[in-house]
Amino acid sequence: MGEKNLRIRKCLFPAAGYGTRFLPATKATPKEMLPVLTKPLIQYGVEEALEAGLNTMAIITGRGKRAIEDHFDIMYELEHQIKGTSKEHLLDEICSLITQCTFSYTRQVEMKGLGHAILTGETLIGNEPFAVILADDLCTNVNDGVLKQMIEVFEKYQCSVVAIEEVPKEETYKYGIIAGKLVDNTDDTYRVTDMVEKPDPKDAPTNMAIIGRYILTPDIFDILRETKPGKNGEIQITDALLEQAKRGKVIAYKFDGQRFDCGSVDGFVAATNHFYNKM
């Protein structure tokens, strides 16, 4: 595949994690299916991908995650039950997604980190650039969604792109942190020179943190195969991206919008309040 004018068609959703911070709610319910108001987290992510022009959704699941597959499928009994009633419109959004998108699934048998989850998705992605959405990070914006903004960045630079935001210095230990140089007279786009996974605040090169939105070129799979386990004994996508960054092939983009960390109870409540107040 040539290096120029690569197009993004597929979005990968790593969704095999246990969601331990939300136990006991996530004991039998996937954390990606936790609802913010009446819509599960993963549906917000699929809608963001579709808005960005991606219609092929590749989902990495695990044991106990069947509810995700069932959600993005037709349920004839329910649709028949509410057909012609005042509740029929409540399924319009999800039925529209099912019609417009293709969903495919594979299982991550062992939990070996985000890098391993993304590598597990190679069978669904193939040899083409792709997006990654972590449903835990719920992003919203009054204009273009975060992934749509990132697609425009990718189309300009034709290399991997990570979404970043500034975080309090004392919280760098929670994130992958980047260092980089502004490019093309912008104030929001950096060519990455260094990446560190969850550094202590005293060791962090900046306070610019990677959040759960990526665009990756397919050479990332070969790099991940060679990546040794890092922080917490897991295969980290940050370590693999650093190999691309050494060749100048990673752009960090400070996106326009608001992100809620719905992997935490505080962030989940904040997201719920935000969307409720928008009703």
Phi and psi restraints in degrees (value plus and minus 20) as a CYANA .aco file:
   2 GLY   PHI     -90.2   -50.2
   2 GLY   PSI     144.6   184.6
   3 GLU   PHI    -106.7   -66.7
   3 GLU   PSI     -36.7     3.3
   4 LYS   PHI    -120.1   -80.1
   4 LYS   PSI     126.6   166.6
   5 ASN   PHI      37.0    77.0
   5 ASN   PSI      18.1    58.1
   6 LEU   PHI     -91.2   -51.2
   6 LEU   PSI     121.2   161.2
   7 ARG   PHI    -135.2   -95.2
   7 ARG   PSI     128.8   168.8
   8 ILE   PHI    -116.7   -76.7
   8 ILE   PSI     106.4   146.4
   9 ARG   PHI    -139.7   -99.7
   9 ARG   PSI     -45.6    -5.6
  10 LYS   PHI    -137.9   -97.9
  10 LYS   PSI     126.3   166.3
  11 CYS   PHI    -145.4  -105.4
  11 CYS   PSI     108.7   148.7
  12 LEU   PHI    -119.1   -79.1
  12 LEU   PSI     113.0   153.0
  13 PHE   PHI    -138.6   -98.6
  13 PHE   PSI      79.9   119.9
  14 PRO   PHI     -89.1   -49.1
  14 PRO   PSI      97.6   137.6
  15 ALA   PHI    -160.8  -120.8
  15 ALA   PSI      19.0    59.0
  16 ALA   PHI    -124.1   -84.1
  16 ALA   PSI     -25.3    14.7
  17 GLY   PHI     -87.7   -47.7
  17 GLY   PSI     143.9   183.9
  18 TYR   PHI    -105.8   -65.8
  18 TYR   PSI     -41.0    -1.0
  19 GLY   PHI      45.8    85.8
  19 GLY   PSI      22.8    62.8
  20 THR   PHI     -83.8   -43.8
  20 THR   PSI     -44.9    -4.9
  21 ARG   PHI     -90.1   -50.1
  21 ARG   PSI     -31.0     9.0
  22 PHE   PHI    -134.2   -94.2
  22 PHE   PSI      -3.2    36.8
  23 LEU   PHI     -84.2   -44.2
  23 LEU   PSI     124.9   164.9
  24 PRO   PHI    -106.6   -66.6
  24 PRO   PSI     -20.1    19.9
  25 ALA   PHI     -78.8   -38.8
  25 ALA   PSI     -53.6   -13.6
  26 THR   PHI    -114.3   -74.3
  26 THR   PSI      -8.2    31.8
  27 LYS   PHI     -82.1   -42.1
  27 LYS   PSI     -60.9   -20.9
  28 ALA   PHI    -144.6  -104.6
  28 ALA   PSI     -20.2    19.8
  29 THR   PHI    -138.9   -98.9
  29 THR   PSI     107.2   147.2
  30 PRO   PHI     -78.7   -38.7
  30 PRO   PSI     118.7   158.7
  31 LYS   PHI     -81.0   -41.0
  31 LYS   PSI     -48.6    -8.6
  32 GLU   PHI     -88.5   -48.5
  32 GLU   PSI     -34.4     5.6
  33 MET   PHI    -117.8   -77.8
  33 MET   PSI     -18.2    21.8
  34 LEU   PHI     -84.3   -44.3
  34 LEU   PSI     112.5   152.5
  35 PRO   PHI    -108.7   -68.7
  35 PRO   PSI     115.3   155.3
  36 VAL   PHI    -118.5   -78.5
  36 VAL   PSI      89.9   129.9
  37 LEU   PHI      40.4    80.4
  37 LEU   PSI    -137.2   -97.2
  38 THR   PHI    -128.0   -88.0
  38 THR   PSI      -9.1    30.9
  39 LYS   PHI    -145.8  -105.8
  39 LYS   PSI     110.4   150.4
  40 PRO   PHI     -89.5   -49.5
  40 PRO   PSI     133.4   173.4
  41 LEU   PHI     -72.7   -32.7
  41 LEU   PSI     -64.0   -24.0
  42 ILE   PHI     -87.4   -47.4
  42 ILE   PSI     -46.4    -6.4
  43 GLN   PHI     -89.1   -49.1
  43 GLN   PSI     -56.9   -16.9
  44 TYR   PHI     -78.3   -38.3
  44 TYR   PSI     -60.9   -20.9
  45 GLY   PHI     -85.9   -45.9
  45 GLY   PSI     -62.8   -22.8
  46 VAL   PHI     -83.7   -43.7
  46 VAL   PSI     -60.0   -20.0
  47 GLU   PHI     -83.3   -43.3
  47 GLU   PSI     -59.2   -19.2
  48 GLU   PHI     -83.6   -43.6
  48 GLU   PSI     -61.5   -21.5
  49 ALA   PHI     -85.5   -45.5
  49 ALA   PSI     -63.6   -23.6
  50 LEU   PHI     -83.6   -43.6
  50 LEU   PSI     -60.3   -20.3
  51 GLU   PHI     -79.4   -39.4
  51 GLU   PSI     -51.9   -11.9
  52 ALA   PHI    -101.7   -61.7
  52 ALA   PSI     -20.2    19.8
  53 GLY   PHI      76.0   116.0
  53 GLY   PSI     -10.8    29.2
  54 LEU   PHI    -117.8   -77.8
  54 LEU   PSI     111.4   151.4
  55 ASN   PHI    -146.1  -106.1
  55 ASN   PSI     -12.9    27.1
  56 THR   PHI    -135.1   -95.1
  56 THR   PSI      92.2   132.2
  57 MET   PHI    -125.4   -85.4
  57 MET   PSI     100.9   140.9
  58 ALA   PHI    -130.8   -90.8
  58 ALA   PSI      99.7   139.7
  59 ILE   PHI    -138.4   -98.4
  59 ILE   PSI     105.8   145.8
  60 ILE   PHI    -112.0   -72.0
  60 ILE   PSI      94.1   134.1
  61 THR   PHI    -134.6   -94.6
  61 THR   PSI    -196.3  -156.3
  62 GLY   PHI    -173.1  -133.1
  62 GLY   PSI    -188.9  -148.9
  63 ARG   PHI     -80.7   -40.7
  63 ARG   PSI     119.7   159.7
  64 GLY   PHI      58.7    98.7
  64 GLY   PSI      -3.3    36.7
  65 LYS   PHI    -131.5   -91.5
  65 LYS   PSI      -4.9    35.1
  66 ARG   PHI     -79.5   -39.5
  66 ARG   PSI     -45.4    -5.4
  67 ALA   PHI     -80.0   -40.0
  67 ALA   PSI     -49.5    -9.5
  68 ILE   PHI     -86.3   -46.3
  68 ILE   PSI     -66.4   -26.4
  69 GLU   PHI     -82.5   -42.5
  69 GLU   PSI     -61.4   -21.4
  70 ASP   PHI     -85.4   -45.4
  70 ASP   PSI     -54.5   -14.5
  71 HIS   PHI     -83.6   -43.6
  71 HIS   PSI     -61.4   -21.4
  72 PHE   PHI    -114.3   -74.3
  72 PHE   PSI      27.0    67.0
  73 ASP   PHI    -164.4  -124.4
  73 ASP   PSI     139.8   179.8
  74 ILE   PHI     -94.2   -54.2
  74 ILE   PSI     117.7   157.7
  75 MET   PHI    -140.5  -100.5
  75 MET   PSI      73.7   113.7
  76 TYR   PHI     -80.3   -40.3
  76 TYR   PSI     -60.8   -20.8
  77 GLU   PHI     -82.7   -42.7
  77 GLU   PSI     -66.1   -26.1
  78 LEU   PHI     -85.9   -45.9
  78 LEU   PSI     -63.6   -23.6
  79 GLU   PHI     -83.8   -43.8
  79 GLU   PSI     -58.5   -18.5
  80 HIS   PHI     -86.5   -46.5
  80 HIS   PSI     -59.0   -19.0
  81 GLN   PHI     -83.0   -43.0
  81 GLN   PSI     -58.8   -18.8
  82 ILE   PHI    -122.1   -82.1
  82 ILE   PSI     -19.4    20.6
  83 LYS   PHI     -80.7   -40.7
  83 LYS   PSI     110.6   150.6
  84 GLY   PHI      62.8   102.8
  84 GLY   PSI     -19.0    21.0
  85 THR   PHI    -122.1   -82.1
  85 THR   PSI     155.4   195.4
  86 SER   PHI     -89.7   -49.7
  86 SER   PSI     -30.7     9.3
  87 LYS   PHI    -116.1   -76.1
  87 LYS   PSI     -23.7    16.3
  88 GLU   PHI     -78.7   -38.7
  88 GLU   PSI     -57.0   -17.0
  89 HIS   PHI     -86.7   -46.7
  89 HIS   PSI     -37.6     2.4
  90 LEU   PHI     -86.2   -46.2
  90 LEU   PSI     -39.3     0.7
  91 LEU   PHI    -118.4   -78.4
  91 LEU   PSI     -17.4    22.6
  92 ASP   PHI     -78.7   -38.7
  92 ASP   PSI     -65.7   -25.7
  93 GLU   PHI     -84.2   -44.2
  93 GLU   PSI     -68.2   -28.2
  94 ILE   PHI     -89.5   -49.5
  94 ILE   PSI     -56.9   -16.9
  95 CYS   PHI     -84.4   -44.4
  95 CYS   PSI     -56.0   -16.0
  96 SER   PHI     -84.5   -44.5
  96 SER   PSI     -61.9   -21.9
  97 LEU   PHI     -83.4   -43.4
  97 LEU   PSI     -62.9   -22.9
  98 ILE   PHI     -81.9   -41.9
  98 ILE   PSI     -56.6   -16.6
  99 THR   PHI     -91.9   -51.9
  99 THR   PSI     -59.3   -19.3
 100 GLN   PHI    -107.8   -67.8
 100 GLN   PSI     -40.9    -0.9
 101 CYS   PHI    -135.8   -95.8
 101 CYS   PSI     135.6   175.6
 102 THR   PHI    -128.1   -88.1
 102 THR   PSI     112.7   152.7
 103 PHE   PHI    -135.7   -95.7
 103 PHE   PSI     112.1   152.1
 104 SER   PHI    -152.6  -112.6
 104 SER   PSI     135.5   175.5
 105 TYR   PHI    -157.9  -117.9
 105 TYR   PSI     125.7   165.7
 106 THR   PHI    -165.3  -125.3
 106 THR   PSI     138.0   178.0
 107 ARG   PHI    -121.9   -81.9
 107 ARG   PSI     118.5   158.5
 108 GLN   PHI    -111.9   -71.9
 108 GLN   PSI      89.6   129.6
 109 VAL   PHI     -92.9   -52.9
 109 VAL   PSI     -57.2   -17.2
 110 GLU   PHI    -141.6  -101.6
 110 GLU   PSI     123.5   163.5
 111 MET   PHI    -106.1   -66.1
 111 MET   PSI      76.6   116.6
 112 LYS   PHI    -138.2   -98.2
 112 LYS   PSI       2.7    42.7
 113 GLY   PHI      85.7   125.7
 113 GLY   PSI     147.5   187.5
 114 LEU   PHI     -84.1   -44.1
 114 LEU   PSI     -59.5   -19.5
 115 GLY   PHI     -79.7   -39.7
 115 GLY   PSI     -62.2   -22.2
 116 HIS   PHI     -86.0   -46.0
 116 HIS   PSI     -58.7   -18.7
 117 ALA   PHI     -82.1   -42.1
 117 ALA   PSI     -63.0   -23.0
 118 ILE   PHI     -86.0   -46.0
 118 ILE   PSI     -60.4   -20.4
 119 LEU   PHI     -82.2   -42.2
 119 LEU   PSI     -57.0   -17.0
 120 THR   PHI     -79.4   -39.4
 120 THR   PSI     -48.9    -8.9
 121 GLY   PHI     -98.3   -58.3
 121 GLY   PSI     -23.9    16.1
 122 GLU   PHI     -76.3   -36.3
 122 GLU   PSI     -57.9   -17.9
 123 THR   PHI     -82.7   -42.7
 123 THR   PSI     -47.1    -7.1
 124 LEU   PHI    -110.0   -70.0
 124 LEU   PSI     -43.8    -3.8
 125 ILE   PHI    -114.0   -74.0
 125 ILE   PSI     -68.3   -28.3
 126 GLY   PHI      59.3    99.3
 126 GLY   PSI    -179.0  -139.0
 127 ASN   PHI    -115.3   -75.3
 127 ASN   PSI      47.5    87.5
 128 GLU   PHI    -173.3  -133.3
 128 GLU   PSI     135.8   175.8
 129 PRO   PHI     -86.3   -46.3
 129 PRO   PSI     133.2   173.2
 130 PHE   PHI    -172.8  -132.8
 130 PHE   PSI     142.1   182.1
 131 ALA   PHI    -119.3   -79.3
 131 ALA   PSI     137.8   177.8
 132 VAL   PHI    -150.7  -110.7
 132 VAL   PSI     109.6   149.6
 133 ILE   PHI    -140.6  -100.6
 133 ILE   PSI     106.5   146.5
 134 LEU   PHI    -114.4   -74.4
 134 LEU   PSI      93.1   133.1
 135 ALA   PHI     -81.7   -41.7
 135 ALA   PSI     -44.1    -4.1
 136 ASP   PHI     -76.6   -36.6
 136 ASP   PSI     -55.6   -15.6
 137 ASP   PHI    -109.5   -69.5
 137 ASP   PSI      79.6   119.6
 138 LEU   PHI    -110.0   -70.0
 138 LEU   PSI      98.0   138.0
 139 CYS   PHI    -133.7   -93.7
 139 CYS   PSI     123.8   163.8
 140 THR   PHI    -163.3  -123.3
 140 THR   PSI     131.7   171.7
 141 ASN   PHI    -177.9  -137.9
 141 ASN   PSI     127.3   167.3
 142 VAL   PHI     -93.1   -53.1
 142 VAL   PSI     -45.7    -5.7
 143 ASN   PHI    -125.9   -85.9
 143 ASN   PSI    -153.7  -113.7
 144 ASP   PHI     -83.3   -43.3
 144 ASP   PSI     121.5   161.5
 145 GLY   PHI     -86.0   -46.0
 145 GLY   PSI     145.0   185.0
 146 VAL   PHI     -81.0   -41.0
 146 VAL   PSI     -64.7   -24.7
 147 LEU   PHI     -86.1   -46.1
 147 LEU   PSI     -56.9   -16.9
 148 LYS   PHI     -82.8   -42.8
 148 LYS   PSI     -60.3   -20.3
 149 GLN   PHI     -81.0   -41.0
 149 GLN   PSI     -61.8   -21.8
 150 MET   PHI     -88.8   -48.8
 150 MET   PSI     -53.8   -13.8
 151 ILE   PHI     -79.6   -39.6
 151 ILE   PSI     -61.1   -21.1
 152 GLU   PHI     -83.9   -43.9
 152 GLU   PSI     -58.4   -18.4
 153 VAL   PHI     -84.8   -44.8
 153 VAL   PSI     -64.1   -24.1
 154 PHE   PHI     -80.7   -40.7
 154 PHE   PSI     -63.5   -23.5
 155 GLU   PHI     -82.0   -42.0
 155 GLU   PSI     -47.4    -7.4
 156 LYS   PHI     -99.8   -59.8
 156 LYS   PSI     -63.4   -23.4
 157 TYR   PHI    -123.7   -83.7
 157 TYR   PSI     -37.9     2.1
 158 GLN   PHI      34.0    74.0
 158 GLN   PSI      24.5    64.5
 159 CYS   PHI    -169.2  -129.2
 159 CYS   PSI     159.2   199.2
 160 SER   PHI     -82.2   -42.2
 160 SER   PSI     126.4   166.4
 161 VAL   PHI    -152.1  -112.1
 161 VAL   PSI     114.7   154.7
 162 VAL   PHI    -140.2  -100.2
 162 VAL   PSI     124.0   164.0
 163 ALA   PHI    -106.8   -66.8
 163 ALA   PSI     116.4   156.4
 164 ILE   PHI    -151.1  -111.1
 164 ILE   PSI     136.2   176.2
 165 GLU   PHI    -166.5  -126.5
 165 GLU   PSI     135.2   175.2
 166 GLU   PHI     -96.6   -56.6
 166 GLU   PSI     116.1   156.1
 167 VAL   PHI    -144.4  -104.4
 167 VAL   PSI     139.6   179.6
 168 PRO   PHI     -76.6   -36.6
 168 PRO   PSI     118.4   158.4
 169 LYS   PHI     -73.6   -33.6
 169 LYS   PSI     -56.0   -16.0
 170 GLU   PHI     -92.2   -52.2
 170 GLU   PSI     -26.8    13.2
 171 GLU   PHI    -125.6   -85.6
 171 GLU   PSI     -10.1    29.9
 172 THR   PHI     -82.6   -42.6
 172 THR   PSI     -43.7    -3.7
 173 TYR   PHI     -86.7   -46.7
 173 TYR   PSI     -29.2    10.8
 174 LYS   PHI    -111.2   -71.2
 174 LYS   PSI     -31.8     8.2
 175 TYR   PHI    -152.6  -112.6
 175 TYR   PSI     145.6   185.6
 176 GLY   PHI     -99.2   -59.2
 176 GLY   PSI     111.6   151.6
 177 ILE   PHI    -135.0   -95.0
 177 ILE   PSI     118.0   158.0
 178 ILE   PHI    -132.7   -92.7
 178 ILE   PSI     136.4   176.4
 179 ALA   PHI    -145.0  -105.0
 179 ALA   PSI     127.9   167.9
 180 GLY   PHI    -191.1  -151.1
 180 GLY   PSI    -200.0  -160.0
 181 LYS   PHI    -139.9   -99.9
 181 LYS   PSI     113.5   153.5
 182 LEU   PHI     -78.5   -38.5
 182 LEU   PSI     123.1   163.1
 183 VAL   PHI    -142.2  -102.2
 183 VAL   PSI     131.0   171.0
 184 ASP   PHI      32.5    72.5
 184 ASP   PSI      20.5    60.5
 185 ASN   PHI      36.6    76.6
 185 ASN   PSI      12.4    52.4
 186 THR   PHI    -118.0   -78.0
 186 THR   PSI     146.2   186.2
 187 ASP   PHI    -135.2   -95.2
 187 ASP   PSI      -8.4    31.6
 188 ASP   PHI    -156.9  -116.9
 188 ASP   PSI     -17.8    22.2
 189 THR   PHI    -147.7  -107.7
 189 THR   PSI     103.9   143.9
 190 TYR   PHI    -142.7  -102.7
 190 TYR   PSI     122.5   162.5
 191 ARG   PHI    -110.1   -70.1
 191 ARG   PSI     100.2   140.2
 192 VAL   PHI     -92.9   -52.9
 192 VAL   PSI     112.8   152.8
 193 THR   PHI    -129.9   -89.9
 193 THR   PSI     -41.1    -1.1
 194 ASP   PHI    -175.5  -135.5
 194 ASP   PSI     130.8   170.8
 195 MET   PHI    -163.5  -123.5
 195 MET   PSI     115.9   155.9
 196 VAL   PHI    -152.5  -112.5
 196 VAL   PSI     112.3   152.3
 197 GLU   PHI    -105.9   -65.9
 197 GLU   PSI      97.0   137.0
 198 LYS   PHI      29.8    69.8
 198 LYS   PSI      37.4    77.4
 199 PRO   PHI     -96.9   -56.9
 199 PRO   PSI     131.4   171.4
 200 ASP   PHI     -78.9   -38.9
 200 ASP   PSI     124.9   164.9
 201 PRO   PHI     -70.3   -30.3
 201 PRO   PSI     -56.8   -16.8
 202 LYS   PHI     -91.0   -51.0
 202 LYS   PSI     -39.0     1.0
 203 ASP   PHI    -123.3   -83.3
 203 ASP   PSI     -25.9    14.1
 204 ALA   PHI     -92.0   -52.0
 204 ALA   PSI     110.2   150.2
 205 PRO   PHI     -89.2   -49.2
 205 PRO   PSI     -49.3    -9.3
 206 THR   PHI    -170.1  -130.1
 206 THR   PSI    -191.7  -151.7
 207 ASN   PHI    -132.7   -92.7
 207 ASN   PSI       2.6    42.6
 208 MET   PHI    -112.6   -72.6
 208 MET   PSI      91.2   131.2
 209 ALA   PHI    -124.6   -84.6
 209 ALA   PSI     119.8   159.8
 210 ILE   PHI     -96.3   -56.3
 210 ILE   PSI     111.9   151.9
 211 ILE   PHI    -131.0   -91.0
 211 ILE   PSI    -199.1  -159.1
 212 GLY   PHI     -97.4   -57.4
 212 GLY   PSI      29.7    69.7
 213 ARG   PHI    -159.5  -119.5
 213 ARG   PSI     104.7   144.7
 214 TYR   PHI    -157.6  -117.6
 214 TYR   PSI     130.8   170.8
 215 ILE   PHI    -142.2  -102.2
 215 ILE   PSI     106.1   146.1
 216 LEU   PHI    -143.6  -103.6
 216 LEU   PSI     120.2   160.2
 217 THR   PHI    -106.0   -66.0
 217 THR   PSI     133.5   173.5
 218 PRO   PHI     -87.9   -47.9
 218 PRO   PSI     -35.9     4.1
 219 ASP   PHI     -84.7   -44.7
 219 ASP   PSI     -32.0     8.0
 220 ILE   PHI     -80.7   -40.7
 220 ILE   PSI     -49.5    -9.5
 221 PHE   PHI     -85.9   -45.9
 221 PHE   PSI     -65.3   -25.3
 222 ASP   PHI     -82.9   -42.9
 222 ASP   PSI     -59.2   -19.2
 223 ILE   PHI     -84.5   -44.5
 223 ILE   PSI     -63.0   -23.0
 224 LEU   PHI     -82.5   -42.5
 224 LEU   PSI     -55.5   -15.5
 225 ARG   PHI     -81.3   -41.3
 225 ARG   PSI     -49.0    -9.0
 226 GLU   PHI    -118.0   -78.0
 226 GLU   PSI     -23.6    16.4
 227 THR   PHI     -99.4   -59.4
 227 THR   PSI     106.8   146.8
 228 LYS   PHI    -100.5   -60.5
 228 LYS   PSI     131.7   171.7
 229 PRO   PHI     -75.6   -35.6
 229 PRO   PSI     118.9   158.9
 230 GLY   PHI    -137.6   -97.6
 230 GLY   PSI    -144.7  -104.7
 231 LYS   PHI     -72.8   -32.8
 231 LYS   PSI     111.3   151.3
 232 ASN   PHI      43.1    83.1
 232 ASN   PSI      -1.5    38.5
 233 GLY   PHI      51.7    91.7
 233 GLY   PSI      -3.3    36.7
 234 GLU   PHI    -125.8   -85.8
 234 GLU   PSI     137.1   177.1
 235 ILE   PHI    -103.2   -63.2
 235 ILE   PSI      93.1   133.1
 236 GLN   PHI    -116.5   -76.5
 236 GLN   PSI     111.9   151.9
 237 ILE   PHI     -83.7   -43.7
 237 ILE   PSI     -49.3    -9.3
 238 THR   PHI     -80.2   -40.2
 238 THR   PSI     -61.7   -21.7
 239 ASP   PHI     -84.1   -44.1
 239 ASP   PSI     -60.0   -20.0
 240 ALA   PHI     -88.5   -48.5
 240 ALA   PSI     -61.5   -21.5
 241 LEU   PHI     -83.2   -43.2
 241 LEU   PSI     -52.4   -12.4
 242 LEU   PHI     -81.6   -41.6
 242 LEU   PSI     -55.2   -15.2
 243 GLU   PHI     -83.3   -43.3
 243 GLU   PSI     -60.5   -20.5
 244 GLN   PHI     -87.4   -47.4
 244 GLN   PSI     -59.2   -19.2
 245 ALA   PHI     -82.8   -42.8
 245 ALA   PSI     -52.9   -12.9
 246 LYS   PHI     -81.9   -41.9
 246 LYS   PSI     -42.8    -2.8
 247 ARG   PHI    -120.1   -80.1
 247 ARG   PSI      -9.2    30.8
 248 GLY   PHI      53.0    93.0
 248 GLY   PSI       3.9    43.9
 249 LYS   PHI    -128.5   -88.5
 249 LYS   PSI       5.5    45.5
 250 VAL   PHI    -153.5  -113.5
 250 VAL   PSI     107.5   147.5
 251 ILE   PHI    -128.7   -88.7
 251 ILE   PSI     115.1   155.1
 252 ALA   PHI    -126.6   -86.6
 252 ALA   PSI     112.6   152.6
 253 TYR   PHI    -142.7  -102.7
 253 TYR   PSI     100.9   140.9
 254 LYS   PHI    -103.5   -63.5
 254 LYS   PSI      81.8   121.8
 255 PHE   PHI     -95.9   -55.9
 255 PHE   PSI     140.7   180.7
 256 ASP   PHI    -116.1   -76.1
 256 ASP   PSI      99.9   139.9
 257 GLY   PHI     127.7   167.7
 257 GLY   PSI    -193.4  -153.4
 258 GLN   PHI    -144.2  -104.2
 258 GLN   PSI     115.4   155.4
 259 ARG   PHI    -134.9   -94.9
 259 ARG   PSI     117.7   157.7
 260 PHE   PHI    -136.9   -96.9
 260 PHE   PSI     106.9   146.9
 261 ASP   PHI    -101.7   -61.7
 261 ASP   PSI      68.5   108.5
 262 CYS   PHI    -102.3   -62.3
 262 CYS   PSI     -12.8    27.2
 263 GLY   PHI    -101.1   -61.1
 263 GLY   PSI     -29.2    10.8
 264 SER   PHI    -134.6   -94.6
 264 SER   PSI     131.8   171.8
 265 VAL   PHI     -83.6   -43.6
 265 VAL   PSI     -62.1   -22.1
 266 ASP   PHI     -79.6   -39.6
 266 ASP   PSI     -66.5   -26.5
 267 GLY   PHI     -86.5   -46.5
 267 GLY   PSI     -56.7   -16.7
 268 PHE   PHI     -84.9   -44.9
 268 PHE   PSI     -63.4   -23.4
 269 VAL   PHI     -85.5   -45.5
 269 VAL   PSI     -61.4   -21.4
 270 ALA   PHI     -81.9   -41.9
 270 ALA   PSI     -61.3   -21.3
 271 ALA   PHI     -84.9   -44.9
 271 ALA   PSI     -63.5   -23.5
 272 THR   PHI     -79.8   -39.8
 272 THR   PSI     -65.8   -25.8
 273 ASN   PHI     -84.0   -44.0
 273 ASN   PSI     -61.0   -21.0
 274 HIS   PHI     -80.2   -40.2
 274 HIS   PSI     -70.7   -30.7
 275 PHE   PHI     -91.4   -51.4
 275 PHE   PSI     -50.3   -10.3
 276 TYR   PHI     -85.7   -45.7
 276 TYR   PSI     -61.5   -21.5
 277 ASN   PHI     -89.7   -49.7
 277 ASN   PSI     -37.1     2.9
 278 LYS   PHI    -106.2   -66.2
 278 LYS   PSI     -30.3     9.7
